[in-house]
């Protein structure tokens, strides 16, 4: 009886340690992935990009593409 109870406590402790380790690792992974995909473009660069993009689209093309 004593051996069974001791073994059950030992298994329960290690299961809790493993669960806590998995939770901590998953939180670290979430923050790492978020940081990888975080935008590094400044607002000044973004506004100049939008302006140049609008200028490009406002130009009229002299060429017409005909589809058959």
C-alpha positions in Angstrom: 0.0 0.0 0.0 2.8 2.4 1.0 4.7 1.7 -2.2 1.6 2.3 -4.4 0.8 5.6 -2.7 4.4 6.8 -3.0 4.6 5.8 -6.6 1.3 7.6 -7.4 2.6 10.9 -5.7 5.8 10.6 -7.7 3.9 10.2 -11.0 1.5 13.0 -10.2 4.4 15.4 -9.4 6.2 14.7 -12.6 2.9 15.0 -14.6 2.4 18.5 -13.1 6.0 19.5 -13.9 5.6 18.4 -17.5 2.3 20.3 -17.8 3.8 23.5 -16.4 6.8 23.0 -18.7 4.6 22.7 -21.7 2.5 25.8 -20.8 5.7 27.8 -20.3 7.2 26.6 -23.6 3.9 27.4 -25.5 3.8 30.9 -24.1 7.5 31.5 -25.1 6.7 30.1 -28.6 3.7 32.4 -29.0 5.7 35.5 -28.1 8.6 34.4 -30.4 6.3 33.9 -33.4 4.6 37.2 -32.8 7.9 39.0 -32.7 9.0 37.3 -35.9 5.9 38.6 -37.8 5.9 42.1 -36.1 6.0 44.9 -38.7 9.1 47.0 -38.6 7.9 49.6 -41.2 7.7 53.0 -39.7 4.6 55.3 -40.2 6.8 57.7 -42.3 7.9 54.9 -44.6 4.3 53.6 -44.9 2.9 57.0 -45.8 5.5 57.6 -48.5 4.8 54.2 -49.9 1.1 54.9 -50.1 1.8 58.2 -51.8 4.0 56.7 -54.5 1.6 53.8 -54.9 -1.3 56.3 -55.5 0.9 58.2 -58.0 1.5 55.0 -59.9 -2.2 54.1 -60.2 -3.2 57.6 -61.2 -1.0 57.6 -64.3 -2.8 56.8 -67.5 -1.5 54.2 -69.8 -1.5 54.7 -73.6 -1.5 51.0 -74.2 -4.6 48.9 -74.4 -4.6 45.1 -73.9 -7.3 43.3 -75.9 -8.4 39.9 -74.9 -9.8 37.4 -77.4 
